[in-house]
Amino acid sequence: MQQQGDHIILGIDPGTNIMGYGVIRSGGKSPCYMDMGAFDLKKESDPYMKLRRILESTRELIDRYLPDEVAVEAPFFGKNVQSMLKLGRAQGVAIAAVLSRDIPVTEYAPRKIKQAITGAGNASKEQVAGMLARMFDLKEMPDNLDATDGLAVAVCHFYQRELPRKKAGSGSWEEFVRKNPGRVR
């Protein structure tokens, strides 16, 4: 049950074979686990029907959890151009489904997500899953690590939202020079 001040974040790890998702609630300083899972798209051979299933699955998640925000994992830039194209389409369809419901969406690179969860941008899926299991005291983990990847996206967004925002101009070179006139020539 959502309480006053709670904020629901849906994390999506889009894929052409499996789409992982995770849902958290943030009402305080720590995220609260709600759910995670994955949609298996491997049985669908038609690539356009897979995209339709991604659209329908994303809308189903939105209707079920009523998220205030959605975070999506960006495609990994690999060597295979065809794979990148397929992943980009999957991500685009998921984002379009979110935007069609007027929900803010944010995209995170895989490395940024791993860094937010484990402290290491090159962590394995297993390390991310293990850290999430400890974070939320989860007794059972899903067979498919795409589900924990979806949860990791949501948790990454939670942490990014909680970071203090810099004021305009803070941290800029011009500001440093202005504050330190004798140190810069």
KETI-539822 format. One line per field, with one value per atom (N, C-alpha, C): atom name; residue number from 1; y, x, z; residue in three letters. Coordinates in Angstrom, 3 decimals, decimal comma. Layout:
N
tortor <- [CA|...]
torti <- [NUM|...]
Y <- [Y|...]
X <- [X|...]
Z <- [Z|...]
selum <- [ALA|...]
***
This chain:
185
tortor <- [N|CA|C|N|CA|C|N|CA|C|N|CA|C|N|CA|C|N|CA|C|N|CA|C|N|CA|C|N|CA|C|N|CA|C|N|CA|C|N|CA|C|N|CA|C|N|CA|C|N|CA|C|N|CA|C|N|CA|C|N|CA|C|N|CA|C|N|CA|C|N|CA|C|N|CA|C|N|CA|C|N|CA|C|N|CA|C|N|CA|C|N|CA|C|N|CA|C|N|CA|C|N|CA|C|N|CA|C|N|CA|C|N|CA|C|N|CA|C|N|CA|C|N|CA|C|N|CA|C|N|CA|C|N|CA|C|N|CA|C|N|CA|C|N|CA|C|N|CA|C|N|CA|C|N|CA|C|N|CA|C|N|CA|C|N|CA|C|N|CA|C|N|CA|C|N|CA|C|N|CA|C|N|CA|C|N|CA|C|N|CA|C|N|CA|C|N|CA|C|N|CA|C|N|CA|C|N|CA|C|N|CA|C|N|CA|C|N|CA|C|N|CA|C|N|CA|C|N|CA|C|N|CA|C|N|CA|C|N|CA|C|N|CA|C|N|CA|C|N|CA|C|N|CA|C|N|CA|C|N|CA|C|N|CA|C|N|CA|C|N|CA|C|N|CA|C|N|CA|C|N|CA|C|N|CA|C|N|CA|C|N|CA|C|N|CA|C|N|CA|C|N|CA|C|N|CA|C|N|CA|C|N|CA|C|N|CA|C|N|CA|C|N|CA|C|N|CA|C|N|CA|C|N|CA|C|N|CA|C|N|CA|C|N|CA|C|N|CA|C|N|CA|C|N|CA|C|N|CA|C|N|CA|C|N|CA|C|N|CA|C|N|CA|C|N|CA|C|N|CA|C|N|CA|C|N|CA|C|N|CA|C|N|CA|C|N|CA|C|N|CA|C|N|CA|C|N|CA|C|N|CA|C|N|CA|C|N|CA|C|N|CA|C|N|CA|C|N|CA|C|N|CA|C|N|CA|C|N|CA|C|N|CA|C|N|CA|C|N|CA|C|N|CA|C|N|CA|C|N|CA|C|N|CA|C|N|CA|C|N|CA|C|N|CA|C|N|CA|C|N|CA|C|N|CA|C|N|CA|C|N|CA|C|N|CA|C|N|CA|C|N|CA|C|N|CA|C|N|CA|C|N|CA|C|N|CA|C|N|CA|C|N|CA|C|N|CA|C|N|CA|C|N|CA|C|N|CA|C|N|CA|C|N|CA|C|N|CA|C|N|CA|C|N|CA|C|N|CA|C|N|CA|C|N|CA|C|N|CA|C|N|CA|C|N|CA|C|N|CA|C|N|CA|C|N|CA|C|N|CA|C|N|CA|C|N|CA|C|N|CA|C|N|CA|C|N|CA|C|N|CA|C|N|CA|C|N|CA|C|N|CA|C|N|CA|C|N|CA|C|N|CA|C|N|CA|C|N|CA|C|N|CA|C|N|CA|C]
torti <- [1|1|1|2|2|2|3|3|3|4|4|4|5|5|5|6|6|6|7|7|7|8|8|8|9|9|9|10|10|10|11|11|11|12|12|12|13|13|13|14|14|14|15|15|15|16|16|16|17|17|17|18|18|18|19|19|19|20|20|20|21|21|21|22|22|22|23|23|23|24|24|24|25|25|25|26|26|26|27|27|27|28|28|28|29|29|29|30|30|30|31|31|31|32|32|32|33|33|33|34|34|34|35|35|35|36|36|36|37|37|37|38|38|38|39|39|39|40|40|40|41|41|41|42|42|42|43|43|43|44|44|44|45|45|45|46|46|46|47|47|47|48|48|48|49|49|49|50|50|50|51|51|51|52|52|52|53|53|53|54|54|54|55|55|55|56|56|56|57|57|57|58|58|58|59|59|59|60|60|60|61|61|61|62|62|62|63|63|63|64|64|64|65|65|65|66|66|66|67|67|67|68|68|68|69|69|69|70|70|70|71|71|71|72|72|72|73|73|73|74|74|74|75|75|75|76|76|76|77|77|77|78|78|78|79|79|79|80|80|80|81|81|81|82|82|82|83|83|83|84|84|84|85|85|85|86|86|86|87|87|87|88|88|88|89|89|89|90|90|90|91|91|91|92|92|92|93|93|93|94|94|94|95|95|95|96|96|96|97|97|97|98|98|98|99|99|99|100|100|100|101|101|101|102|102|102|103|103|103|104|104|104|105|105|105|106|106|106|107|107|107|108|108|108|109|109|109|110|110|110|111|111|111|112|112|112|113|113|113|114|114|114|115|115|115|116|116|116|117|117|117|118|118|118|119|119|119|120|120|120|121|121|121|122|122|122|123|123|123|124|124|124|125|125|125|126|126|126|127|127|127|128|128|128|129|129|129|130|130|130|131|131|131|132|132|132|133|133|133|134|134|134|135|135|135|136|136|136|137|137|137|138|138|138|139|139|139|140|140|140|141|141|141|142|142|142|143|143|143|144|144|144|145|145|145|146|146|146|147|147|147|148|148|148|149|149|149|150|150|150|151|151|151|152|152|152|153|153|153|154|154|154|155|155|155|156|156|156|157|157|157|158|158|158|159|159|159|160|160|160|161|161|161|162|162|162|163|163|163|164|164|164|165|165|165|166|166|166|167|167|167|168|168|168|169|169|169|170|170|170|171|171|171|172|172|172|173|173|173|174|174|174|175|175|175|176|176|176|177|177|177|178|178|178|179|179|179|180|180|180|181|181|181|182|182|182|183|183|183|184|184|184|185|185|185]
Y <- [-1,180|0,000|1,247|2,192|3,413|4,395|4,972|5,923|7,320|8,318|9,707|9,905|10,531|10,785|9,660|8,506|7,402|7,723|7,173|7,396|6,028|5,619|4,298|4,443|3,631|3,640|2,259|2,231|1,015|1,035|-0,025|-0,166|-1,222|-0,939|-1,874|-2,149|-3,436|-3,883|-4,480|-3,646|-4,138|-5,105|-6,082|-7,037|-7,646|-8,261|-8,870|-10,305|-10,907|-12,255|-12,274|-11,423|-11,327|-9,868|-9,417|-8,060|-8,161|-7,679|-7,710|-6,429|-6,539|-5,357|-5,475|-4,334|-4,268|-3,059|-3,172|-2,083|-1,831|-0,557|-0,160|1,018|1,199|2,345|3,147|4,440|5,295|6,333|6,131|7,101|7,687|7,114|7,581|7,612|7,288|7,339|6,076|5,021|3,754|3,271|2,617|2,069|0,831|0,609|-0,580|-1,455|-2,712|-3,674|-3,922|-3,939|-4,290|-5,578|-5,604|-6,766|-6,736|-7,886|-7,989|-9,224|-9,234|-10,371|-10,162|-11,052|-10,977|-11,537|-10,962|-11,450|-12,199|-13,446|-14,275|-14,045|-13,541|-13,216|-14,200|-15,210|-16,134|-16,975|-17,228|-18,081|-17,385|-16,056|-15,266|-15,152|-15,709|-15,693|-14,423|-13,812|-12,608|-11,409|-10,714|-9,610|-8,465|-8,263|-7,199|-7,578|-8,853|-9,314|-9,239|-9,395|-9,211|-7,764|-6,837|-5,425|-5,128|-5,752|-5,581|-6,119|-7,245|-7,847|-6,954|-6,318|-5,381|-4,206|-3,674|-2,577|-2,989|-4,138|-4,614|-4,916|-5,512|-5,855|-4,595|-3,592|-2,335|-1,659|-1,629|-1,037|-1,815|-3,128|-3,965|-3,622|-3,448|-3,076|-1,714|-0,769|0,571|0,499|-0,268|-0,389|-1,102|-2,057|-2,831|-2,029|-1,306|-0,666|0,851|1,472|2,920|3,704|3,508|4,182|5,690|6,401|7,850|8,176|7,270|7,438|6,072|6,066|4,828|5,061|4,086|4,122|2,941|3,174|2,155|2,019|0,782|0,551|0,817|1,558|1,863|0,632|0,491|-0,637|-0,568|-1,725|-1,833|-1,703|-0,852|-0,643|-1,737|-2,769|-3,900|-3,844|-4,941|-5,017|-5,374|-6,026|-6,493|-5,411|-4,835|-3,742|-4,211|-5,413|-5,927|-6,093|-6,576|-6,716|-5,354|-4,375|-3,013|-2,449|-2,671|-2,185|-2,810|-4,124|-4,826|-4,334|-4,172|-3,682|-2,249|-1,441|-0,066|0,008|-0,883|-0,934|-1,342|-2,361|-2,830|-1,707|-1,010|0,093|1,210|1,531|2,592|2,290|1,048|0,671|0,793|0,332|0,445|1,913|2,755|4,186|4,815|4,462|5,007|4,627|3,397|2,967|3,818|4,108|4,926|6,357|6,922|8,301|8,452|7,389|7,465|7,588|7,270|7,397|8,633|9,505|10,755|10,530|9,539|9,246|9,614|10,332|10,671|9,418|9,438|8,300|8,788|7,991|8,303|7,063|7,285|6,200|6,163|4,952|4,776|3,757|4,053|3,125|1,938|0,750|-0,433|-0,225|0,420|0,664|1,533|2,534|3,437|2,657|1,760|0,951|0,044|-0,652|-1,547|-0,767|0,408|1,267|1,669|2,018|2,444|1,313|0,087|-1,044|-1,647|-1,876|-2,603|-1,734|-0,548|0,292|0,042|-0,944|-1,274|-1,321|-0,519|-0,450|-1,685|-2,548|-3,763|-5,014|-4,841|-5,974|-6,926|-8,188|-9,193|-9,142|-9,770|-9,870|-10,551|-11,545|-12,282|-11,394|-10,541|-9,620|-8,609|-8,102|-7,165|-7,856|-9,057|-9,809|-10,070|-10,444|-10,708|-9,478|-8,337|-7,090|-6,710|-6,877|-6,577|-7,520|-8,784|-9,770|-9,337|-8,864|-8,396|-7,090|-6,183|-4,878|-5,007|-5,902|-6,046|-7,284|-7,987|-9,210|-10,195|-10,422|-11,332|-12,768|-13,612|-15,021|-15,852|-15,510|-16,238|-15,268|-15,712|-14,894|-15,561|-14,766|-15,349|-16,153|-17,105|-17,898|-17,026|-16,038|-15,196|-13,898|-13,614|-12,412|-11,136|-11,256|-10,051|-9,371|-10,151|-9,584|-8,727|-9,245|-8,443|-7,244|-7,373|-6,218|-5,121|-5,500|-4,518|-3,838|-4,628|-4,068|-3,120|-3,489|-2,645|-1,291|-1,278|-0,018|0,900|0,337|1,127|1,672|0,837|1,250|2,319|2,162|3,170|4,516|4,500|5,751|6,354|5,519|6,006|6,755|6,150|6,782|8,058|8,074|9,277|10,410|10,089|11,106|11,689|10,863|11,282|12,105|12,106|12,881|14,363|15,102|16,542|17,175|18,047|18,717|19,888|20,010|21,137|22,372|23,505|24,773|25,111|25,862|26,269|27,005|26,621|27,279|26,658|25,856|25,276|24,207|24,186|23,189|23,560|24,730|25,102|25,683|25,631|26,179|27,674|28,370|29,816|30,147|29,361|29,601|29,354|28,307|28,013|29,184|29,702|30,822|32,034|32,308|33,450|33,318|32,130|31,918|31,775|31,513|31,273|32,118|33,450|34,284|34,132|33,833|33,730|32,376|31,384|30,034|29,769|30,620|30,387|31,577|31,305|32,404|32,422]
X <- [0,838|0,000|0,885|0,583|1,357|0,918|1,896|1,610|1,955|1,498|1,788|3,297|3,754|5,172|5,920|5,281|5,930|6,038|7,042|7,307|7,630|6,931|7,166|8,006|9,071|9,980|9,956|9,708|9,756|11,053|11,824|13,060|12,862|13,317|13,151|14,506|14,779|15,944|15,398|15,279|14,663|15,570|14,961|15,708|14,807|15,403|14,607|14,220|14,905|14,547|13,905|14,393|13,851|13,843|12,733|12,623|12,481|13,492|13,455|12,867|12,285|11,737|11,893|11,921|11,958|11,179|10,554|9,732|10,131|10,385|10,704|9,835|9,742|9,032|10,066|10,021|10,964|10,183|10,107|9,429|10,376|11,554|12,534|13,914|14,897|16,287|16,719|15,944|16,289|15,136|15,472|14,399|13,793|12,515|11,816|11,436|11,800|11,514|10,014|9,511|8,118|8,015|8,723|8,594|9,687|9,898|10,756|10,339|10,681|10,344|10,863|10,449|10,907|9,832|9,770|8,878|9,734|9,386|10,119|9,551|10,375|9,953|10,516|11,238|11,924|10,966|9,792|8,851|8,296|8,361|7,853|8,947|8,699|9,733|9,694|8,535|8,399|8,930|9,951|10,543|9,571|8,602|7,636|6,620|6,322|5,431|6,137|7,466|8,230|8,096|8,210|8,079|6,681|5,680|4,312|4,193|4,817|4,780|5,493|6,594|7,293|6,381|5,698|4,748|3,656|3,035|1,947|2,434|3,603|4,149|4,475|5,024|5,347|4,079|3,067|1,783|1,165|1,281|0,766|1,458|2,779|3,515|3,086|2,889|2,450|1,076|0,171|-1,180|-1,175|-0,281|-0,226|0,395|1,493|2,246|2,074|1,505|1,283|2,547|3,633|4,874|4,817|5,559|5,701|6,795|7,765|8,878|9,304|9,919|10,441|11,886|12,719|14,124|14,361|15,117|15,357|16,861|17,307|18,719|18,950|20,004|20,377|21,027|20,930|21,600|23,105|23,708|25,158|25,780|26,780|27,411|28,435|28,001|28,871|29,354|29,901|30,473|29,439|28,357|27,366|26,309|26,355|25,448|23,995|23,746|22,372|21,786|22,582|22,109|21,775|22,637|22,396|21,095|20,856|19,636|18,413|18,453|17,331|17,091|18,168|18,029|17,512|17,982|17,500|16,016|15,545|14,111|13,325|13,824|13,146|13,077|14,184|14,210|13,261|13,288|12,417|10,939|10,549|9,149|8,766|9,652|9,372|9,249|10,150|10,104|8,827|8,458|7,236|6,009|5,979|4,851|4,768|5,912|5,953|5,508|6,062|5,727|4,259|3,671|2,256|1,355|1,898|1,150|1,587|2,361|2,835|3,606|4,469|5,318|6,746|7,458|8,846|9,712|10,625|11,515|12,960|13,848|15,277|16,030|17,109|17,915|19,272|19,750|21,049|21,885|23,153|24,093|24,325|24,556|24,795|25,910|26,970|28,095|27,685|26,864|26,381|25,516|24,697|23,823|24,656|25,619|26,486|27,269|27,743|28,483|27,596|26,345|25,425|25,116|25,062|24,685|25,879|26,976|28,111|29,324|29,372|30,551|31,573|31,291|32,201|31,427|31,835|31,145|31,303|32,247|32,449|31,972|31,088|30,567|29,772|29,731|28,962|27,498|26,649|25,222|25,046|25,871|25,790|26,146|27,148|27,531|26,423|25,802|24,690|23,535|23,194|22,103|22,405|23,646|24,034|23,917|24,326|24,241|22,783|21,936|20,511|19,863|20,267|19,734|20,057|21,280|21,663|20,954|20,878|20,266|18,818|18,080|16,654|16,341|17,377|17,221|16,277|16,557|15,729|16,172|15,230|15,537|15,637|14,830|14,848|15,117|15,953|16,266|15,674|15,301|14,736|15,785|15,311|16,228|16,886|16,149|16,619|17,200|18,458|19,100|18,664|17,878|17,323|16,344|15,713|14,810|15,606|16,751|17,552|18,165|18,429|18,907|17,845|16,587|15,499|15,401|15,551|15,531|16,707|17,867|19,061|18,850|18,139|17,865|17,028|16,014|15,161|15,964|16,811|17,610|18,626|19,233|20,152|19,442|18,230|17,467|17,176|16,823|16,582|17,811|18,991|20,211|20,531|20,298|20,564|19,625|18,386|17,414|17,810|18,447|18,782|20,064|20,860|22,101|21,781|22,554|22,298|22,520|21,648|21,747|22,719|23,585|24,505|23,760|24,128|23,577|24,207|23,497|24,032|25,342|26,349|27,639|28,582|28,076|28,977|29,832|31,066|31,967|32,549|32,211|32,724|34,132|34,858|36,200|36,174|35,206|35,104|34,915|34,113|33,873|35,151|35,892|37,148|38,123|38,264|39,171|38,741|37,438|36,912|37,203|37,071|37,280|38,759|39,607|41,026|41,906|41,808|42,524|44,038|44,604|46,054|46,604|45,740|46,203|46,251|45,625|45,538|46,145|46,999|47,614|47,079]
Z <- [0,000|0,000|0,000|-0,876|-0,986|0,085|0,801|1,853|1,379|2,145|1,837|1,713|0,657|0,452|-0,242|-0,374|-1,075|-2,558|-3,151|-4,565|-5,155|-6,182|-6,765|-8,025|-8,084|-9,229|-9,872|-11,167|-11,965|-12,758|-12,634|-13,406|-14,472|-15,684|-16,802|-17,447|-17,635|-18,393|-19,688|-20,744|-21,973|-22,717|-23,333|-24,130|-25,179|-26,174|-27,234|-26,895|-25,926|-25,499|-24,121|-23,235|-21,885|-21,478|-20,895|-20,377|-18,861|-18,150|-16,698|-16,136|-14,946|-14,291|-12,777|-12,125|-10,672|-10,220|-9,061|-8,539|-7,092|-6,784|-5,414|-5,009|-3,701|-3,134|-2,357|-2,511|-1,788|-1,002|0,284|1,135|2,149|2,254|3,219|2,621|3,460|3,018|2,293|2,414|1,774|0,903|-0,213|-1,044|-0,393|-0,646|-0,150|-1,337|-1,242|-2,307|-2,406|-3,651|-3,905|-4,721|-5,869|-6,752|-7,808|-8,426|-9,605|-10,383|-11,652|-12,490|-13,896|-14,777|-16,165|-17,086|-18,263|-19,315|-20,330|-20,588|-21,537|-22,930|-23,817|-25,180|-26,200|-25,742|-26,651|-27,497|-26,989|-27,728|-28,966|-28,971|-30,102|-31,151|-32,343|-33,385|-34,239|-34,387|-35,194|-34,404|-34,924|-34,172|-33,889|-34,770|-34,553|-33,472|-33,365|-32,302|-30,941|-30,948|-29,711|-29,244|-30,195|-29,845|-29,294|-29,892|-29,398|-27,971|-27,708|-26,368|-25,357|-25,772|-24,890|-24,555|-25,553|-25,351|-24,368|-24,615|-23,755|-22,346|-22,228|-20,912|-20,109|-20,775|-20,098|-19,619|-20,448|-20,036|-18,882|-18,917|-17,832|-16,508|-16,545|-15,340|-14,819|-15,727|-15,336|-14,681|-15,269|-14,710|-13,355|-13,189|-11,941|-10,795|-11,071|-9,992|-9,901|-10,914|-10,933|-10,537|-11,271|-10,892|-11,100|-10,263|-10,413|-11,421|-11,524|-12,461|-12,959|-14,132|-14,705|-15,125|-14,823|-15,238|-16,171|-17,220|-18,243|-18,458|-18,601|-18,915|-20,394|-20,679|-22,062|-22,686|-23,993|-24,650|-24,448|-24,296|-24,163|-25,549|-25,666|-26,967|-27,231|-27,915|-28,229|-29,662|-30,095|-31,434|-32,493|-32,090|-33,054|-33,312|-34,482|-34,837|-34,862|-35,371|-35,424|-34,028|-33,090|-31,703|-31,112|-31,374|-30,877|-31,437|-32,707|-33,339|-32,687|-32,464|-31,836|-30,411|-29,653|-28,275|-28,247|-29,176|-29,265|-29,557|-30,398|-30,690|-29,448|-28,741|-27,525|-26,501|-26,318|-25,377|-25,819|-27,107|-27,624|-27,418|-27,621|-27,429|-25,955|-25,049|-23,614|-23,207|-23,697|-23,380|-23,938|-25,160|-25,759|-24,928|-24,416|-23,581|-22,312|-21,723|-20,512|-20,823|-21,874|-22,237|-22,633|-23,203|-23,580|-22,352|-21,173|-19,910|-19,126|-19,770|-19,148|-17,855|-17,860|-16,706|-17,079|-16,196|-16,495|-16,608|-17,565|-17,789|-17,833|-17,253|-17,237|-17,695|-18,415|-18,967|-18,261|-17,969|-17,325|-18,084|-18,215|-18,846|-17,915|-18,477|-17,638|-16,614|-17,007|-16,102|-14,914|-15,165|-14,100|-13,099|-13,615|-12,754|-11,859|-12,446|-11,669|-10,618|-10,988|-10,061|-8,882|-9,157|-8,096|-7,119|-7,605|-6,755|-6,042|-6,763|-6,194|-5,893|-6,466|-6,329|-7,423|-8,291|-9,390|-10,702|-11,651|-12,931|-13,798|-13,447|-14,239|-13,497|-12,535|-11,750|-12,646|-12,251|-12,991|-12,583|-13,385|-13,055|-11,697|-11,425|-10,162|-8,975|-9,143|-8,069|-7,798|-8,857|-8,706|-7,974|-8,398|-7,764|-6,292|-5,978|-4,599|-3,720|-4,256|-3,489|-3,240|-4,251|-4,078|-3,067|-3,084|-2,129|-0,703|-0,484|0,854|1,199|0,233|0,470|0,931|0,279|0,574|1,424|1,868|2,667|1,966|0,687|-0,110|0,134|0,513|0,814|-0,460|-1,448|-2,721|-3,850|-4,763|-5,930|-7,156|-8,156|-9,374|-10,133|-10,910|-11,741|-12,804|-13,270|-14,354|-13,799|-14,084|-13,567|-14,282|-15,340|-15,962|-15,001|-14,129|-13,117|-12,131|-11,662|-10,742|-11,460|-12,750|-13,522|-13,546|-13,725|-13,699|-12,343|-11,271|-9,918|-9,716|-10,241|-10,131|-10,810|-11,928|-12,633|-11,737|-11,087|-10,194|-9,012|-8,426|-7,268|-7,683|-8,838|-9,360|-9,470|-9,997|-10,135|-8,771|-7,813|-6,451|-5,935|-6,069|-5,582|-6,349|-7,638|-8,429|-8,029|-7,712|-7,282|-5,935|-5,078|-3,728|-3,643|-4,721|-4,703|-4,612|-3,846|-3,788|-5,155|-5,519|-6,819|-6,712|-7,703|-7,739|-8,195|-7,611|-8,061|-9,401|-10,196|-11,494|-11,279|-12,008|-11,924|-10,913|-10,006|-9,009|-9,663|-9,298|-9,845|-11,202|-11,711|-13,020|-12,898|-13,973|-14,007|-13,724|-14,297|-14,092|-12,618|-11,938|-10,514|-9,705|-10,051|-9,369|-9,527|-10,753|-11,009|-10,204|-10,168|-9,434|-7,939|-7,385|-5,958|-5,586|-6,558|-6,300|-7,212|-7,127|-8,090|-8,034|-6,871|-6,753|-7,177|-7,365|-7,686|-9,182|-9,972|-11,408|-12,130|-13,094|-13,860|-15,249]
selum <- [MET|MET|MET|GLN|GLN|GLN|GLN|GLN|GLN|GLN|GLN|GLN|GLY|GLY|GLY|ASP|ASP|ASP|HIS|HIS|HIS|ILE|ILE|ILE|ILE|ILE|ILE|LEU|LEU|LEU|GLY|GLY|GLY|ILE|ILE|ILE|ASP|ASP|ASP|PRO|PRO|PRO|GLY|GLY|GLY|THR|THR|THR|ASN|ASN|ASN|ILE|ILE|ILE|MET|MET|MET|GLY|GLY|GLY|TYR|TYR|TYR|GLY|GLY|GLY|VAL|VAL|VAL|ILE|ILE|ILE|ARG|ARG|ARG|SER|SER|SER|GLY|GLY|GLY|GLY|GLY|GLY|LYS|LYS|LYS|SER|SER|SER|PRO|PRO|PRO|CYS|CYS|CYS|TYR|TYR|TYR|MET|MET|MET|ASP|ASP|ASP|MET|MET|MET|GLY|GLY|GLY|ALA|ALA|ALA|PHE|PHE|PHE|ASP|ASP|ASP|LEU|LEU|LEU|LYS|LYS|LYS|LYS|LYS|LYS|GLU|GLU|GLU|SER|SER|SER|ASP|ASP|ASP|PRO|PRO|PRO|TYR|TYR|TYR|MET|MET|MET|LYS|LYS|LYS|LEU|LEU|LEU|ARG|ARG|ARG|ARG|ARG|ARG|ILE|ILE|ILE|LEU|LEU|LEU|GLU|GLU|GLU|SER|SER|SER|THR|THR|THR|ARG|ARG|ARG|GLU|GLU|GLU|LEU|LEU|LEU|ILE|ILE|ILE|ASP|ASP|ASP|ARG|ARG|ARG|TYR|TYR|TYR|LEU|LEU|LEU|PRO|PRO|PRO|ASP|ASP|ASP|GLU|GLU|GLU|VAL|VAL|VAL|ALA|ALA|ALA|VAL|VAL|VAL|GLU|GLU|GLU|ALA|ALA|ALA|PRO|PRO|PRO|PHE|PHE|PHE|PHE|PHE|PHE|GLY|GLY|GLY|LYS|LYS|LYS|ASN|ASN|ASN|VAL|VAL|VAL|GLN|GLN|GLN|SER|SER|SER|MET|MET|MET|LEU|LEU|LEU|LYS|LYS|LYS|LEU|LEU|LEU|GLY|GLY|GLY|ARG|ARG|ARG|ALA|ALA|ALA|GLN|GLN|GLN|GLY|GLY|GLY|VAL|VAL|VAL|ALA|ALA|ALA|ILE|ILE|ILE|ALA|ALA|ALA|ALA|ALA|ALA|VAL|VAL|VAL|LEU|LEU|LEU|SER|SER|SER|ARG|ARG|ARG|ASP|ASP|ASP|ILE|ILE|ILE|PRO|PRO|PRO|VAL|VAL|VAL|THR|THR|THR|GLU|GLU|GLU|TYR|TYR|TYR|ALA|ALA|ALA|PRO|PRO|PRO|ARG|ARG|ARG|LYS|LYS|LYS|ILE|ILE|ILE|LYS|LYS|LYS|GLN|GLN|GLN|ALA|ALA|ALA|ILE|ILE|ILE|THR|THR|THR|GLY|GLY|GLY|ALA|ALA|ALA|GLY|GLY|GLY|ASN|ASN|ASN|ALA|ALA|ALA|SER|SER|SER|LYS|LYS|LYS|GLU|GLU|GLU|GLN|GLN|GLN|VAL|VAL|VAL|ALA|ALA|ALA|GLY|GLY|GLY|MET|MET|MET|LEU|LEU|LEU|ALA|ALA|ALA|ARG|ARG|ARG|MET|MET|MET|PHE|PHE|PHE|ASP|ASP|ASP|LEU|LEU|LEU|LYS|LYS|LYS|GLU|GLU|GLU|MET|MET|MET|PRO|PRO|PRO|ASP|ASP|ASP|ASN|ASN|ASN|LEU|LEU|LEU|ASP|ASP|ASP|ALA|ALA|ALA|THR|THR|THR|ASP|ASP|ASP|GLY|GLY|GLY|LEU|LEU|LEU|ALA|ALA|ALA|VAL|VAL|VAL|ALA|ALA|ALA|VAL|VAL|VAL|CYS|CYS|CYS|HIS|HIS|HIS|PHE|PHE|PHE|TYR|TYR|TYR|GLN|GLN|GLN|ARG|ARG|ARG|GLU|GLU|GLU|LEU|LEU|LEU|PRO|PRO|PRO|ARG|ARG|ARG|LYS|LYS|LYS|LYS|LYS|LYS|ALA|ALA|ALA|GLY|GLY|GLY|SER|SER|SER|GLY|GLY|GLY|SER|SER|SER|TRP|TRP|TRP|GLU|GLU|GLU|GLU|GLU|GLU|PHE|PHE|PHE|VAL|VAL|VAL|ARG|ARG|ARG|LYS|LYS|LYS|ASN|ASN|ASN|PRO|PRO|PRO|GLY|GLY|GLY|ARG|ARG|ARG|VAL|VAL|VAL|ARG|ARG|ARG]
***
